[in-house]
């Protein structure tokens, strides 16, 4: 984070990573097979801005392999060790969120996206460039495929599902604390990049010379319920089925509250046992005359949980006219 002129967060001092291999070729194909299935395209496709669409909320119902992959202990161990903090998927709805840059074929071409990614040979690139010149460009190449933004979730893992060997463009651009920007090289197919996306303003440059740019983003939050959790629904409410999103959102938040309550109660029990052992001549419970509960501590804890509940409700407010 300091390299970006930003303060380290309470979660980690790692801002982003170099691309690292994560998906085998077979795993890439299975991701694409499930993502571009008729069921996903019929139920999970959302129009975002000219030149791109997003696929969201497909796991586990329409994408069981993807769901199992991103919840597997092996994958979570890799992601957590690199990030420097134990992470879990934020919600099922945020597993393998997919950004698709449209080519000259536009939206219709998405339904014919092949399982095997188009090979980025020089001949294929020349053919694409020739075809693009004959059609009105779908994407304004001077503008990013995604607007400048901060993510809704603390950590994101971005994986490339396209052949990016000869790709020009497609970088992730980060806004530094001093107002300058830094471009991060796009990963190759099957490779991933981790980013503390909730705390770093960033965007993605369009691809200039390839018929597709398909990336998936799985969002993560800290497993430890006692760590700060600044997850929001800011960028996803207008591209989600809210009935499902709000169910997953509310149950995850209540689960965190329940874990916090159990941890706090267990800490009080341990303190009580220590007080009994140290101060009761018979070492018996039931008449401990030493204060175990610090009312000020409980009050501060309660205020923190009330704030968490209010934030939970705020993130389910009605959409405004702009869809946010």
Helices and strands as residue ranges (DSSP letters): G 2-4, E 20-21, H 25-35, H 38-43, E 45-49, E 52-55, H 64-71, H 73-83, E 87-89, G 92-94, E 97-101, H 106-110, H 122-133, E 146-149, E 155-160, E 172-175, E 181-184, E 191-195, E 202-204, E 213-222, G 237-239, H 242-279, H 295-314
